[in-house]
Amino acid sequence: MSLKKSILFIVLILLVDQVSKIYIKTHFVIGEDTTVFSWFRIYFVENEGMAWGTKISDFVSFISDRTAKMSLTIFRIVAVLGIGYWLYDVTKKQQSRVLIIAVSLIFAGALGNIIDSVFYGVLFNDSHGQVASFLPSEGGYDSLFHGKVVDMLYFPIWKGYLPEWMPLVGDKYFTFFEPVFNIADVAISTGFGLLIVFNKKAFDRN
């Protein structure tokens, strides 16, 4: 798979990711949801931190939320530059198609969430109690590099109380699958999944 095809693949993923996020941001109020199927809902939330909504400041108490947010965004940018170089290298060396597709997925997903983190605070106003506007005249909800990642895919496949005999979690209310995510997250997870499941094929140099 050539670098040109990889770039086209990445652009396609980015378009789907950003179109879906912009649509949700400009049509939903934060916390609003709509049911597609009993097991699938569009549920608008915003993620200020890492996976599962975790923040760096949750672990390092002396760092403010804003400093932690800026640090995370800068880390993401450095990481995506590294992934971009990795993609260039594996396509130049014409390594396995599985590896190139996996790295392309991870790169596209990481870049998709970076766009939110870097620009959305400037491009949109707040979504609390109102539908956000694109490029509002009064300015965005935050400064550059302090945007929030838009999530909307929610799959509450099963909800209920766990059996009492289960250690630690017995008789507690549980939802599977609880996290809310986006297309970029799907791309990243799929890329890592391909590397794990097809590890030998991905890194086969023959």
C-alpha positions in Angstrom: 0.0 0.0 0.0 1.5 3.3 -1.1 1.8 6.5 0.9 -0.6 8.2 -1.4 -3.3 5.6 -0.8 -2.6 5.8 2.9 -3.1 9.6 2.9 -6.4 9.2 1.0 -7.5 6.6 3.5 -6.6 9.0 6.4 -8.4 11.9 4.8 -11.6 9.8 4.4 -11.5 8.8 8.1 -10.9 12.4 9.1 -13.8 13.7 7.0 -16.2 11.2 8.5 -14.9 11.9 12.0 -15.0 15.7 11.7 -18.4 15.9 9.9 -20.0 13.7 12.6 -18.5 15.9 15.3 -19.5 19.2 13.7 -23.0 17.9 13.1 -23.4 16.8 16.8 -21.8 20.0 18.1 -24.2 22.2 16.0 -27.4 20.2 16.5 -27.2 18.8 20.0 -27.1 20.4 23.5 -24.5 18.7 25.8 -26.1 15.7 27.4 -28.8 15.4 24.7 -29.3 12.0 23.2 -31.4 10.2 20.6 -32.1 6.4 20.4 -31.2 4.7 17.1 -31.7 1.2 18.4 -32.4 -0.1 22.0 -28.6 -0.9 22.2 -27.3 2.1 20.3 -27.8 5.8 21.1 -26.3 9.1 19.8 -25.4 10.8 23.1 -23.5 14.1 23.1 -20.7 14.4 25.7 -17.4 16.3 25.7 -14.2 14.8 26.9 -11.7 17.2 28.5 -9.0 14.6 29.1 -7.6 11.2 28.1 -9.5 8.0 27.6 -12.5 7.4 29.8 -12.5 11.1 30.6 -9.4 10.8 32.8 -7.4 13.9 33.4 -3.7 14.3 34.2 -4.6 16.4 37.2 -6.5 13.4 38.6 -3.1 11.8 39.2 -0.8 14.8 39.7 -2.6 17.1 42.2 -0.3 20.1 42.0 -1.0 20.6 38.3 -4.0 22.7 37.4 -6.6 21.4 35.0 -5.6 24.0 32.3 -1.9 23.2 32.6 -2.7 19.5 32.4 -5.0 20.0 29.4 -2.2 22.0 27.6 0.3 19.3 28.5 -2.0 16.6 27.1 -2.6 18.4 23.9 1.1 19.0 23.3 1.8 15.3 24.1 -0.8 14.3 21.5 0.8 16.5 18.9 4.2 15.1 19.5 2.8 11.5 19.5 1.0 12.1 16.2 4.2 13.4 14.6 5.9 10.2 15.7 3.1 8.1 14.3 3.2 10.1 11.0 6.9 9.4 10.7 6.3 5.7 11.4 3.6 5.6 8.6 6.1 7.3 6.2 8.7 4.7 7.1 6.6 1.6 6.8 5.1 2.8 3.4 8.6 3.7 2.1 9.9 0.2 3.1 6.7 -1.3 1.6 6.1 -3.4 4.7 2.9 -5.5 5.2 -0.4 -4.1 4.1 -1.9 -4.9 7.6 0.8 -2.8 9.3 0.3 0.2 7.0 -3.5 0.1 7.4 -3.2 -0.2 11.2 -0.8 2.7 11.4 -3.0 4.8 9.1 -6.0 4.1 11.3 -4.1 5.1 14.5 -2.7 8.2 12.8 -6.1 9.3 11.5 -7.8 8.7 14.9 -5.1 10.6 16.8 -5.2 13.5 14.4 -9.0 13.6 14.5 -9.0 14.1 18.3 -6.1 16.6 18.1 -8.2 18.8 15.9 -10.9 18.9 18.6 -8.3 19.6 21.4 -6.5 22.4 19.5 -9.2 24.2 17.6 -12.7 23.5 18.9 -12.4 25.9 21.8 -12.0 28.7 19.3 -14.3 27.4 16.6 -17.4 26.8 18.7 -19.2 28.4 21.6 -20.5 26.5 24.7 -22.9 23.6 24.3 -24.3 23.8 27.8 -28.0 24.8 27.6 -27.7 25.7 24.0 -26.8 24.4 20.6 -23.3 25.6 19.7 -22.6 27.9 16.8 -19.7 27.5 14.4 -17.4 30.6 14.4 -19.6 32.6 16.8 -19.3 36.4 16.7 -18.7 36.6 20.5 -15.8 34.1 20.3 -15.4 30.4 21.2 -15.8 28.7 24.6 -12.0 28.6 25.3 -8.6 29.4 23.8 -6.5 27.6 21.3 -5.2 24.2 22.6 -8.0 24.0 25.2 -10.8 22.5 23.2 -12.8 19.5 24.3 -13.1 16.2 22.3 -16.6 15.6 21.0 -18.0 12.1 21.7 -21.4 10.7 20.6 -21.4 6.9 20.0 -23.0 5.1 23.0 -23.7 1.4 23.1 -25.6 0.5 26.3 -26.0 -3.1 25.2 -26.9 -4.4 28.6 -28.0 -2.7 31.9 -28.8 -4.4 35.2 -27.7 -5.6 38.5 -24.8 -8.0 38.6 -25.2 -11.3 40.5 -24.5 -11.2 44.2 -21.9 -13.9 44.1 -19.5 -11.8 42.0 -16.7 -10.5 44.1 -16.4 -6.7 44.6 -19.0 -5.8 42.0 -21.9 -8.2 43.1 -25.3 -6.7 43.4 -24.2 -3.4 41.8 -25.8 -1.7 38.8 -23.7 -2.2 35.7 -23.9 -1.0 32.1 -22.2 -2.7 29.2 -20.9 -0.8 27.2 -20.6 2.4 29.3 -18.0 4.6 27.5 -19.1 7.2 24.9 -16.7 7.6 22.0 -16.3 8.9 18.5 -15.1 7.8 15.0 -11.5 8.8 15.8 -11.6 6.5 18.8 -12.9 3.7 16.7 -10.1 4.2 14.2 -7.4 4.1 17.0 -8.9 1.0 18.6 -9.3 -0.8 15.3 -5.7 0.0 14.4 -4.3 -1.3 17.7 -6.7 -4.3 17.4 -5.2 -5.2 14.0 -1.7 -5.0 15.4 -2.6 -7.3 18.3 -4.7 -9.9 16.4 -2.5 -9.9 13.2 0.8 -9.2 15.0 2.9 -11.8 13.1 1.5 -10.8 9.7 1.8 -7.1 10.4 5.5 -7.3 11.3 6.4 -10.1 8.9 9.5 -8.9 6.9 9.4 -11.7 4.4 
